[in-house]
Amino acid sequence: MKKKLILIALTVVLTLGIALVITGCGGSDSGGSSDGTTLTLWTHNNEESWNASYQSIVDAYMEEHPDVTVNIESFPYDEFESKVQTALMSKEGGADIYEMWGGWGVDFAPAGVLAPLPEDMQKEVKEECYPNTYGALEADGVIYGIPQEFNIECGGLVVNNNVMKDAGVEVPTTWDELKAAAEKGTIKDGDKIKVKGFDFVNWDGVMYLWTSMILSQGENYLNEDGTINVTSDAAKKAWDELAAMASGDSAVTNLSGLDDGSDIEGYQELYTGDVMMVPRGPWCLQEGIDSFGLELGKDFDYVAMPFYGPEKKFASETGWSMAVAAGLDEAQEAAAFDFLNYFFSDEVIMQHNLACGQIPAKEAVAQDPEYLKKYPIAEPLVGILDGAQFIGFFNTDVFKECINETFSAYCKGEAGSTDEALAALEKTLNKKLYK
């Protein structure tokens, strides 16, 4: 996920969660015409570009459909999952349309709280989108939402050009070159790392990099029945490689991204000159420009990241999506799906992904030369999208949390040998993910 969603107690969320209400047509009241249809769309309150994109799309839709009013209500990111879960499961006080992180579909799709897409839209999703982009939205062959993006956190590398220049290194093109550059770019003061050469240690990073390293060796972390297998030789080899990079004398990063409780991530430290390289999705790049005043192409760059093994393969979870609540009246449901169909058109889905710094879920749109012309940053990624594997039909937050806890403990010598640590991790994952 783009950042860890902090699970706040529902009572606190309901008491303190204050919605930022953004209504269509310049913030007018959400009542709508008495002879028209009014819809409420819930989104998370993100960067201005996201909010502006949603509002622009809603305004354009309402201009074409004057009998429909769509009101947007946006909520703080860290409260959004709990807010959506409470509304959907209780079927009270929620929205008609939900923007939601795709991984939540694992819980919502089989629970009967979302309306299945009309058959023609289901066919369009299956035929036009990369399978990983809707994997979590599908239950028993039925699809319950439209994927907006191709969520990708592996394959792209953010680099600080000034730190690289000071270290005397070039952009790496192989894994060995990456390791060598990371070691050269790491600056230490005794046991403390002042500048991290390669920082992959964060909520998403350890899991994505480790699973990619397993897949790129031609192995898998999933068994044929979908259960977890992290005790293979490929998994152990990749684990030891990452652990050596995060602990010991040859460390090029540390465990602060998991252990210090800070909201500051490695890519943000890269923008302040404290990290040289970070594997991350393209969504984080605009922050370097807007919040840190840096120039892309001069101060920092986004380049292809070398894969560990010979195969360019990686895991990808279903990213931001949009779904309709179950139980709406006929007019509301028809209008809600009409809006989703509008949003899912090639032109609009490209517009939204360009505004939000994302890769489109639709293959033809992601590979459209016009998309790359408008968003050349995506060039390191669009050529490897076919190498994605759907991460698995399970709660990805639990998956990441278990891996991160074990990785941190192992690097601190608290989890036994590699064999012991991964055997225990595998047992824990299969128990928690498949209750």
PEDA-V859098 format. One record per helix or strand of 2 or more residues. SS is the DSSP state (hx for helix, st for strand). FROM is the first residue (numbers start at 1). LEN is the number of residues. If there is no record, write none. Layout:
# PEDA-V859098
[[SS	FROM	LEN] [SS	FROM	LEN]]
This chain:
# PEDA-V859098
[[hx	10	7] [st	20	4] [hx	24	4] [st	37	9] [hx	48	17] [st	68	9] [hx	77	14] [st	97	5] [hx	102	10] [hx	119	10] [hx	131	7] [st	138	2] [st	142	2] [st	146	2] [st	149	2] [st	156	5] [hx	161	7] [hx	175	11] [st	187	3] [st	192	7] [hx	205	12] [hx	233	14] [hx	256	4] [hx	266	6] [st	275	5] [hx	282	9] [st	300	5] [st	314	3] [st	320	6] [hx	330	14] [hx	346	11] [st	359	2] [hx	363	4] [hx	369	6] [hx	376	7] [hx	385	3] [st	388	3] [hx	396	16] [hx	418	16]]
